[in-house]
Amino acid sequence: MTNPNDVPVVAVVEGPNDTVERVALDPAGEANDSRRLVGLENGSYTVRTLTADGREREVGRERLAVDCPAAGDGPGLGPVETTVACDVDGDGGVLVVANPNDVPVQVVVVGPNDTDERATLGPAGEDDDRLRLDGLVNGTYTVRTLTAEDENGTEVGVEAVAVDCAPTAPDEPDEPDEPAPPVNLRPVGATADCDDDGGVLVVTNPNEVAVQVGVEGPGDTEERVTLDPAGEEDDELALDTLENGTYTVRTLTGEDENVTEVGVDTVEIACEADAGVDSDEGETGLEPADGESENGTAPPTATTNRTRGTRPTTANRRRPTATTPRTRTATTARRVTTATMRTARRVTTATMRTARRRTERRRTVRRRTVRRVTTARRRTARMKTAGTTRRTVRRRTAKRKTRTTRTKRARTGATRRTTAGSPRNDRGGPSGTHV
């Protein structure tokens, strides 16, 4: 039934066996402007159209006849076959729908827990002739079989199936993993010594697993590193140029930040300060040989006033107190550290010497530049002064010449006037005048 009007209407269908269907149809063009009734019995049906304004006035009436052949009269379609089972793992019910027909059909399954599945099943014997739904909750499911023409296929059959599976027992909580057997960790070994540049602290890991080491002490000393197992490359920590004082060495497990403390040790460093340091070492960058001071004399035997550059011996070295026994690895590390520091001092001395030379060259160039500029300025000043003097002399000379010329002109004029008023001699000159 389809509504051709622009307003909603109500369709009433009356048929055999007191069949009465009342359907509300939306205006033409909207989603619910048509309705299909399936599964009707053969017979005469009356379709009345009423207004939907509440008064339900009859607009029209139409009579239709339904005369369809029985299922046994032709090939026809049969409903799908359903099978219900319970999952062996206890994951709920399983519903399998199979198409027994030789043509495709549509299947709609509706049930609890918002179950709504629609699929097209191929003919019997094809790969896609079945639909399987897993994990279904207990309840009743409606399985509708429709023809496969389109979404509005003709209903062929309806079947209700029940899923009733025993509830699955809750999973037992997993047992926590047994903790790994504890490892008998030992605190790290700490060895203190003195060097030319201060105290030296060497920490060695004696364990077969990695551990963390934290060192705290004077002068804002704070180190935290992870040492590899004993015998590996990074199983030691060497700290040098340390100040005198007490240092705390903590041994921690090496898993992460949330570690467990294994042991705490304190080490005292009390090294004597070097005296009589010769500044020539900074200039030459060379160290005297062992057993000889920088001035060529034997080193003093007293522990104080020890000359830089000599290796501390048993007589002039003060051992730190409260230390653990020294190991061969710690001694080797100390020697390597000492050689490294000597090399660093030599490099630093050479760098400082080069810097001083560069600074001296810059100063020399700057002084020469200043002298040149000063000389040029003085020369310019002298030239200006000389030019002024020359101009003054020229002015004075010009003034003198002007005065001399004027004087000569005055004298010449006076002479001419005198000559004009006196008698001339025999040679044509004035009388009394020798020409």
C-alpha positions in Angstrom: 0.0 0.0 0.0 1.4 3.4 -1.0 0.1 6.9 0.0 -0.1 9.2 -3.0 -1.3 12.2 -1.0 0.6 15.1 0.5 -0.9 14.5 3.9 -0.8 11.4 6.1 -3.6 8.9 6.0 -4.7 5.7 7.8 -5.3 2.5 5.8 -7.6 -0.2 7.2 -7.4 -3.7 5.6 -10.2 -6.1 6.2 -10.1 -9.7 5.0 -11.0 -13.4 5.6 -11.0 -14.9 9.1 -11.7 -11.4 10.6 -8.3 -10.1 9.4 -8.1 -6.4 10.2 -4.9 -4.4 9.7 -4.7 -0.8 10.6 -1.7 1.1 9.1 -0.7 4.8 9.3 1.1 6.0 6.2 3.2 9.2 6.0 2.8 11.7 3.1 4.1 10.8 -0.3 7.9 10.9 -0.6 8.6 10.3 3.1 10.2 7.2 4.6 7.0 5.5 5.8 4.7 6.3 2.9 4.2 2.6 2.0 3.6 -0.6 3.8 3.7 -4.3 2.6 1.6 -7.0 4.2 2.8 -10.6 3.7 1.6 -14.0 4.6 -2.0 -13.2 3.6 -4.5 -16.0 3.0 -6.3 -16.3 -0.2 -9.5 -14.4 -0.3 -11.2 -11.0 -0.8 -9.8 -7.9 1.0 -11.1 -4.4 1.5 -8.7 -1.5 1.8 -10.3 1.7 3.2 -8.4 5.1 3.3 -9.2 7.4 6.2 -8.0 10.9 7.1 -5.5 11.1 9.9 -6.8 14.3 11.4 -8.5 12.5 14.3 -12.0 12.3 12.7 -11.0 9.5 10.3 -13.3 10.4 7.5 -13.3 7.8 4.8 -11.7 9.1 1.6 -11.9 6.0 -0.5 -12.4 2.2 -0.6 -10.9 -0.5 -2.8 -11.5 -4.3 -3.0 -8.7 -6.7 -3.8 -8.5 -10.5 -4.3 -5.6 -12.7 -3.2 -5.3 -16.0 -5.0 -1.8 -17.5 -4.6 -0.9 -21.2 -5.3 -0.2 -23.4 -2.4 3.4 -24.3 -1.4 3.1 -27.8 -2.9 1.9 -26.5 -6.2 5.2 -25.0 -7.4 8.9 -24.8 -6.4 8.2 -22.2 -3.7 10.7 -21.3 -0.8 11.0 -22.8 2.6 12.2 -21.2 5.8 15.9 -21.5 6.8 17.1 -24.2 9.1 18.5 -23.2 12.6 20.8 -24.9 15.0 21.5 -23.7 18.5 24.5 -24.8 20.6 26.7 -23.6 23.5 30.3 -22.6 23.1 32.7 -25.1 24.5 34.8 -22.4 26.1 31.8 -20.9 27.8 31.6 -17.8 25.6 27.8 -17.9 25.2 25.4 -19.4 22.7 26.0 -20.2 19.1 23.3 -19.9 16.4 23.8 -21.4 12.9 21.3 -20.5 10.1 21.5 -22.6 6.9 19.6 -22.1 3.6 18.0 -25.3 2.4 16.6 -23.7 -0.8 18.1 -23.8 -4.3 17.9 -20.0 -4.6 19.3 -17.2 -2.3 17.2 -15.9 0.6 17.5 -13.1 3.1 17.7 -13.9 6.9 16.9 -11.4 9.7 17.9 -12.4 13.3 16.6 -10.3 16.1 17.1 -11.0 19.8 18.3 -9.9 23.2 21.2 -7.5 23.9 20.4 -5.5 20.7 21.0 -8.4 18.4 19.9 -7.4 14.9 21.6 -9.2 12.0 20.6 -9.2 8.3 22.3 -11.3 5.7 21.8 -12.9 2.3 22.5 -16.6 2.1 23.4 -18.3 -1.1 21.8 -21.4 -2.5 22.3 -24.7 -0.6 25.7 -26.2 -1.1 27.4 -22.9 -1.8 30.1 -21.4 0.4 27.9 -18.6 1.7 24.8 -20.7 2.4 25.2 -20.3 6.2 25.2 -17.6 8.9 26.9 -18.2 12.3 26.4 -15.9 15.3 28.7 -16.5 18.4 28.7 -15.1 21.9 24.9 -14.9 22.2 23.3 -14.3 25.6 20.5 -16.4 26.8 17.1 -15.6 25.5 14.6 -16.0 22.5 15.7 -15.1 19.0 13.4 -14.5 16.0 14.7 -15.8 12.7 12.8 -14.5 9.6 13.3 -15.8 6.1 12.6 -13.4 3.3 12.9 -13.5 -0.5 16.2 -12.1 -1.8 14.8 -9.6 -4.4 15.5 -6.4 -2.3 15.4 -5.1 1.2 11.6 -5.4 1.2 11.6 -9.0 0.4 8.5 -11.2 0.9 8.5 -13.1 4.2 8.7 -16.8 3.7 8.7 -18.0 7.3 9.3 -17.0 10.9 10.9 -19.1 13.6 11.7 -18.5 17.3 14.7 -20.2 18.8 15.8 -20.2 22.4 19.4 -20.0 23.6 19.9 -21.4 27.1 23.5 -21.9 28.0 24.9 -22.4 31.6 26.6 -19.3 32.9 30.3 -19.4 32.6 32.1 -19.6 35.9 34.2 -16.4 36.5 37.8 -16.8 35.7 40.0 -17.4 38.6 42.4 -14.5 39.2 45.8 -15.2 37.9 48.2 -16.1 40.6 50.9 -13.6 40.9 54.3 -14.6 39.6 56.6 -15.8 42.2 59.2 -13.2 42.9 62.6 -14.0 41.6 64.9 -15.4 44.3 66.8 -12.6 45.9 70.4 -12.1 44.8 72.9 -11.7 47.6 74.3 -8.3 46.8 77.3 -6.9 48.4 78.2 -3.3 48.9 80.6 -1.8 46.4 84.3 -1.5 47.3 85.5 2.1 47.8 89.2 3.1 47.8 90.4 6.6 48.6 93.8 8.0 47.8 95.6 11.3 47.2 96.9 12.8 44.0 98.7 16.0 43.0 95.3 17.6 42.4 93.4 16.4 45.5 91.6 13.3 46.6 90.8 10.3 44.4 87.9 7.9 45.1 87.6 4.6 43.1 84.4 2.6 43.5 84.3 -1.0 42.2 81.3 -3.4 41.8 82.1 -6.9 43.3 78.7 -8.4 42.3 77.8 -10.5 39.3 74.9 -8.2 38.5 74.7 -4.5 37.8 74.2 -2.1 40.7 73.6 1.6 41.2 76.1 3.7 43.1 75.4 7.1 44.7 78.3 9.2 46.0 77.8 12.4 48.1 80.3 14.6 49.7 81.8 18.1 50.2 81.9 20.6 47.5 78.4 19.7 46.2 79.7 16.3 45.1 76.8 14.2 44.0 77.2 11.3 41.5 74.8 8.5 40.7 75.7 5.9 38.1 75.1 2.3 37.2 78.0 -0.1 37.4 78.2 -3.2 35.2 78.8 -6.6 36.8 82.3 -7.4 38.0 84.8 -8.1 35.3 83.0 -6.0 32.6 84.3 -2.8 31.1 82.2 -0.3 33.2 82.4 -2.0 36.6 84.3 1.0 38.2 83.7 4.6 39.0 86.7 6.9 39.5 86.3 10.4 40.9 89.3 12.7 41.2 90.2 16.3 42.3 88.0 15.7 45.4 88.1 18.0 48.5 89.0 16.7 51.9 86.1 15.5 53.9 83.8 12.5 54.4 82.1 10.9 51.4 79.0 8.6 51.6 78.9 5.8 49.1 75.5 4.1 48.8 75.0 0.8 47.0 71.5 0.3 45.4 69.9 -2.3 43.2 70.1 -1.6 39.5 66.6 -2.1 38.3 65.1 1.4 38.1 64.5 4.5 40.1 62.5 2.6 42.8 65.6 0.8 44.0 66.5 -1.0 47.3 69.4 0.1 49.3 72.0 -2.6 49.7 74.6 -0.9 51.9 76.1 2.4 52.9 79.8 3.1 53.4 81.7 6.3 54.4 85.2 7.2 53.2 87.4 9.9 54.7 89.7 11.8 52.4 92.4 13.9 54.1 95.0 14.9 51.6 97.7 17.5 52.5 97.8 20.6 50.4 100.9 21.0 48.0 103.3 23.9 48.9 106.1 25.6 47.0 104.5 25.3 43.6 106.9 26.7 41.0 105.2 28.9 38.4 107.8 27.8 35.8 105.7 24.7 35.2 103.0 26.8 33.8 105.4 28.4 31.4 107.3 25.4 30.1 104.6 22.7 30.5 107.3 20.1 31.4 107.5 18.1 34.6 110.8 17.1 36.3 111.7 13.4 36.4 110.8 11.3 39.4 113.2 11.9 42.4 114.2 15.4 41.2 112.5 18.7 41.8 112.2 21.4 39.3 115.4 23.3 40.4 117.5 20.1 40.1 117.7 19.3 43.8 116.4 16.2 45.6 112.8 16.5 46.8 112.2 17.3 50.5 111.4 14.3 52.7 108.8 16.1 54.8 105.2 15.6 54.0 104.6 19.3 53.9 106.0 21.6 51.3 106.2 18.7 48.7 107.2 20.0 45.3 104.7 19.6 42.5 105.7 17.1 39.8 107.1 14.4 42.2 105.3 11.2 42.8 104.1 10.8 46.4 106.0 8.1 48.2 105.2 6.2 51.4 107.2 8.8 53.3 105.5 11.9 52.0 102.0 10.6 51.3 99.3 10.6 53.9 97.0 7.6 53.6 93.2 8.3 54.0 91.5 6.6 56.9 88.5 4.3 57.0 88.9 2.8 53.6 88.3 -0.6 52.3 91.2 -2.8 51.0 92.7 -1.6 47.8 92.3 -3.8 44.7 94.6 -4.2 41.7 91.8 -2.7 39.5 91.6 0.4 41.7 95.4 0.9 41.5 95.3 0.6 37.8 92.4 3.1 37.6 94.4 5.5 39.8 97.4 5.3 37.6 95.4 5.8 34.5 93.7 8.8 36.1 97.0 10.3 37.2 98.4 10.0 33.6 95.3 11.5 32.2 95.5 14.4 34.6 99.2 15.0 33.7 98.4 15.0 30.1 95.5 17.4 30.7 97.9 19.7 32.6 100.4 19.7 29.8 97.7 20.4 27.2 96.3 23.2 29.4 99.8 24.7 29.9 100.4 24.7 26.1 97.0 26.2 25.5 97.7 28.9 28.1 101.2 29.6 26.6 99.6 29.9 23.1 96.9 32.3 24.5 99.6 34.4 26.2 101.6 34.6 23.0 98.5 35.6 21.1 97.6 38.2 23.7 101.1 39.6 23.6 101.1 39.8 19.8 97.8 41.7 19.9 99.2 44.1 22.5 102.3 44.7 20.3 100.2 45.3 17.2 97.9 47.6 19.2 100.9 49.6 20.6 102.4 50.0 17.1 99.1 51.1 15.7 98.8 53.7 18.5 102.3 55.0 17.8 101.6 55.2 14.1 98.4 57.1 14.6 100.0 59.4 17.2 103.0 60.1 14.8 100.6 60.8 12.0 98.6 63.2 14.1 101.7 65.0 15.2 103.0 65.2 11.7 99.6 66.6 10.6 99.7 69.1 13.4 103.3 70.2 12.5 102.3 70.6 8.9 99.3 72.7 9.9 101.6 74.8 12.1 104.2 75.1 9.3 101.5 76.1 6.8 100.2 78.8 9.2 103.8 80.1 9.7 104.4 80.2 5.9 101.2 82.1 5.3 102.2 84.5 8.1 105.7 85.0 6.6 104.2 85.5 3.1 101.8 88.1 4.5 104.6 89.9 6.3 106.8 89.8 3.2 104.0 91.1 1.1 103.4 93.9 3.5 107.1 94.8 3.6 107.2 94.8 -0.2 104.2 97.0 -0.3 105.7 99.5 2.1 109.0 99.4 0.2 107.3 100.0 -3.1 105.3 102.9 -1.7 108.4 104.4 -0.2 110.3 104.1 -3.5 107.4 105.7 -5.4 107.2 108.5 -2.9 110.9 109.2 -3.2 110.8 109.0 -7.0 108.0 111.5 -7.2 109.8 113.9 -4.9 112.9 113.7 -7.1 111.0 114.3 -10.2 109.4 117.4 -8.8 112.8 118.7 -7.7 114.3 118.1 -11.1 111.5 119.9 -12.9 112.1 123.2 -11.0 116.0 123.4 -11.4 118.3 124.3 -14.4 119.8 121.5 -16.4 123.6 121.0 -16.9 125.3 120.5 -20.2 124.4 116.9 -20.3 120.8 117.6 -20.0 120.6 116.8 -16.3 119.6 119.2 -13.6 122.1 121.7 -12.3 124.2 120.5 -9.4 123.3 116.9 -10.0 125.8 114.3 -11.2 124.4 111.9 -13.6 
